[in-house]
Amino acid sequence: MSYYQTLSEKQLKTEISELEDRLAFYRAKNLKLNMARGKPSVEQVASSKELFDVLNSQSDFSDEGVDSLNYGALRGIPSAINFFAQLLEVEPEEVFVGGSSSLILEYDMLCRALIFGVLGEKPQFSNPHRKFLCPAPGYDRHFKIAENLGYELVYIPMTDKGPDMDQVEKAVEDENVKGIWIVPKYSNPSGVSFSDETMRRLVALKPQAKDFRIYCDNAYAVHDLYPESPDKVLALLPLAKEYGNEDLVYLYASTSKMTVPGAGVSAFACSEKNMASQIELMKAHTISYDKVNMLRHVRFFKDIDGVKAHMKKQASFLSPKFDLVDKAFHEGFDGLDIAEWNKPKGGYFVSLYTKEPIAIELVELCKNLGVILTSAGSSYPYGKDPHNSHVRICPSYPSLDELESALEVITCCVKYLSARKAEAVDEH
Amino acid sequence: MSYYQTLSEKQLKTEISELEDRLAFYRAKNLKLNMARGKPSVEQVASSKELFDVLNSQSDFSDEGVDSLNYGALRGIPSAINFFAQLLEVEPEEVFVGGSSSLILEYDMLCRALIFGVLGEKPQFSNPHRKFLCPAPGYDRHFKIAENLGYELVYIPMTDKGPDMDQVEKAVEDENVKGIWIVPKYSNPSGVSFSDETMRRLVALKPQAKDFRIYCDNAYAVHDLYPESPDKVLALLPLAKEYGNEDLVYLYASTSKMTVPGAGVSAFACSEKNMASQIELMKAHTISYDKVNMLRHVRFFKDIDGVKAHMKKQASFLSPKFDLVDKAFHEGFDGLDIAEWNKPKGGYFVSLYTKEPIAIELVELCKNLGVILTSAGSSYPYGKDPHNSHVRICPSYPSLDELESALEVITCCVKYLSARKAEAVDEH
């Protein structure tokens, strides 16, 4: 029972009145804070600007015999292939280095499944009942891509160990189910890192559809907030090999949230059999992605130790913000029993769950007070949160001061809406 | 009648014997010359290296209020939009700035026609009889993209004014015909620039299929070999507007052959109605393309005058090579009546047409002598040249000395194969 439900009618009215005063106070401040997306802050991005000192007109642009200044090398320059092989814990032969967006690689690969089919299976377009598993809360753009491409979205609840694997195992018995989206480490937006058991059950799947694939967006592979105690997640492709199931897995990563958002380098990895097929389907329209930007990034990071050092610097911008979210929510909610939230050890998001079904109202109210949050429900298939309780908090972009203001508004709004819910029940 | 056909049997035998000696001489040289693709030379690319001095860690990365170092600005940074608007002679609202490859933009747009349909029409995937018009000789990758995506390729002969418009007008009466590839200026590989009449007839088309589009790859918009006397081609989108037919046109361009091949910036342009639809279909999977590389290019070129000056420098590398091709062919073929060729005023290719149907044999023989040419037939739908007479010559990559050697081999091979043909006729 929430604190507000324990109050007398009179006490509750007083409380609501005080909260309304607070809301009026915030409204008068004319805040303009956007926390809708997982954007690094200006200061954080500035800490990567030396990326643009790495190459100049005097540089040697050759990379292990490949000229990064001319056409060719479809899978990318050798050093970039090796870099992502290390990052994704796969073999170089399993890596394709792309452009500035892993999301586009994901979309492209699903388009190819749709148009050409997967390893000799029929084009998925020809199946009007095609479905995609969406562990939720999850990444809204993943869900929207599958929806746009005509897949029916199947809701799989997320647990604190990853997707509910009982439901996944059951779902893949349907041959119309063609894929699942996962973000195995510091999941967007729940912050969950998948347990070893979840990873093993994923690679052990025996889907009815031969063209079922795990679309694994390892977006936060090295994005630890507390580098001394990172979450550890088993590497998916080597694990799939162990189970003789390596064709089941497509992996994605990018440097967007390592260096410069939207101007980084992306990659995918898959079994050599899948890779041969992908290359065959890409080679007419792809000569290569931007090899100079690959070279710039590899030379900037130097090696995996360079990545670790750089990501530690990134964490120094991010972890105080995540600490502040946790502190503000504790201060705001402790003892009231009106909200829960996670404290992730990496990634870009905190998931706030209200006890009452008030997420839509909460996002609307915050917006009216000048604090833009991600749309309520957007982390669920079709944008519909079955409990109307989840709100994605993106603390990375605002300054600490702005974030503090925004969190005050958010906690006050949760309290107000929860109190109003208690009042409504009273009135019944 | 060719020179060899006028010879007596004995004279011909002597001639063939001399040509065989010549071939043996070339074989002994162990040449290794690759002229298969339209690649700028190492020296030419080096002349653009200052591109990488434009930005460094101290630079201002904002562009008319848009931060090129963070997510957002789906259509690109304002200055890049304006740059391409000038280059393509369209309005800024009609421009979308992409990644390093216009070919990928073209493929993507055709995929969207396939999967989503065009402006409310049915997905083209659902039409198993879908067709695409391929003016040939044309760009092999264009044809292969349409073929891979399941379009039947319809051969349209190229004339010296552009595609045979009588045939195009007739072809679009078929509602299964969904598009045409064109390269209106310095066409790949015939070097033809489309006449005003051709351009007007293109935009005046009234195709049976509402979802028919002109895929216009303006790859060589500013790629004049002789800047003092460039070919002039009417701008397609403004012209289409004049005819009230602006939705018919998709335009593409990139800086790949202006600065660094494969690491440039691409763009497409289309009517505002088409643009709104494209954005709607892209916005889930695209946040933006690499805005830093856009900024780098715009600041490097500064303006259209900067482009002109830079392209003049590029021409200084290319025009001596094209002059050499023309000279070598004149020296080799004049008076023999065994081959024709064009002398383009821009672009990257010369088309050589043998009088006898010997293109496949020619490419094979040259290969055996260490000179790699583009596969015979590759400039035609399904890789099949109906006359087996066209060979694409790409003089841009080799040095002048290498090119001279390669041209000696090519002309000698054409003579030898033509003489053998005359001998075969004699023997009949």
Interface residues (C-beta under 8 A of the other chain):
Chain A: R37 K39 P40 V42 V45 A46 K49 E50 L51 F52 D53 L55 N56 S57 S59 F61 D67 S68 L69 N70 Y71 G72 G99 S100 S101 L103 I104 E106 Y107 C111 L114 I115 F116 P123 F125 R141 K144 I145 N148 L149 G150 V260 P261 G262 A263 L281 A284 H285 T286 I287 S288 Y289 D290 K291 V292 N293
Chain B: R37 K39 P40 V42 V45 A46 K49 E50 L51 F52 D53 L55 N56 S57 S59 F61 D67 S68 L69 N70 Y71 G72 G99 S100 S101 L103 I104 E106 Y107 C111 L114 I115 F116 P123 F125 R141 K144 I145 N148 L149 G150 V260 P261 G262 A263 L281 A284 H285 T286 I287 S288 Y289 D290 K291 V292 N293
